[in-house]
């Protein structure tokens, strides 16, 4: 089983910063991809950023230049540094990890979500 625990959400004013963290635990060989998604009320869940085990990153256009994703493979953690936050960044943010259970099988797990609210 693979578990994800997120932390770091909260209320921040426009232009402010927040840092989200995700820790993955459980029984697996390694983690292939770690990413952050978000879902605002009435909208579909969307990819914010992800990072491969090799460090290749991918960002939504709306967050490029403002958000930075990183990971620590030794600690099975991923971090999303969010700067210059805007009201439209308000959403429930979810961590997702694709864990490699063995050479043939992977398992995608989600965290419970952490709320980010950007408001003055």
N, C-alpha and C positions, 0 to 999 in steps of 0.2 A: 504494500500500500504506500501511496505517496501523499504527503501532506504539505500544504503551503500555508504559511502564516505571513500576513502583510502587516505593515505598520507605517505610521508617518503621515496619515491624512489629517485634515483639519480645516479650519477657517483661516483664510488669508486675504488681505486686501489686494486689489489689482496692482500688478507690478511686483508683488512679493514672490517669495520662493518657498517651496516645500521639497522635502526629500522623502521618497517612498522606499521602503525596503521589503524584500520578500526572502524568506528562508524556506528552503525545501528540505524535508526530512523523509525518512522511510527506507524502504528496501529497493535499491536500484543500482545499476552498474555505473551510470553516469547521466548527465543531463544534456540533451542535444541543444534545445533552444529554450531560452527564457524570455518572456515578454510581458508587457503591460498593455492592458486593454481598458477601455472606459465605456460607460453607458450612462448617458444623460436621460432624464425622464422623457418618455415618449420617443426615444431614438433607439436605433440598433446599437449593439455593442460594436465597437470599432477598435482596430489596432492603433496603439499609440506608438510603441517602439518594441523592437525585439533584438536579441543578440544571440549569435550562435556560440557554440562552444569554442570556436576559434577566434571569436571577438568581432565577427562581422555584424554590423548594426544596420537596422532598417527603421525609418521614422515616417510617421504620417506627415504630410506636407504642412499641416496646420501647426505642428510643434517643432519643425526643423529650426535650428538656431536658438531654441529656447530650452528644450529638454535634452538631457543626456542620459543614456542608459549605460550601465556597466554591470559587470558580474565578477564574482570571485569564485572560481571553480573549486578551489580547495574548501571553501566554506559553504558551497551550494547556495549562494545568495545572489540576488540581483537588486540593483538600486536604480531608481529613476530620480534624477535631479531635475526639478522643474523651476525654471526661472522666468521672470517677467510674465507671471500668470495673468490670464485674462478671464473675465466672467464666463466666457464660452468654454473654458476648461473645467467648469464645474460639472462633476459627474462622480459616479461610483467607479473607482479604479480597481481592476482585478489583475492579479498576477497569474500567469500561466506558465507551466513548465512541461516540456516534453521529456520524460524520463526514459532512458534506455534500460529496459528490464534485462535484456540479454542481447545476443547478436542479432536476433530476428525480430524482436518485439519491443515496441515503445508504448508508453502510456502518457496521455495528456491529462494533466491535473490542473485544477483552478483553485485559487484562494477564495476566501469568503468575501473579499471586497473591502475597500477602505474609502470613506467619503472625502472628497476634496471639494471645498466650496470657496469660490473666489467672489468676494463681495465687499463693497465699502459700507 
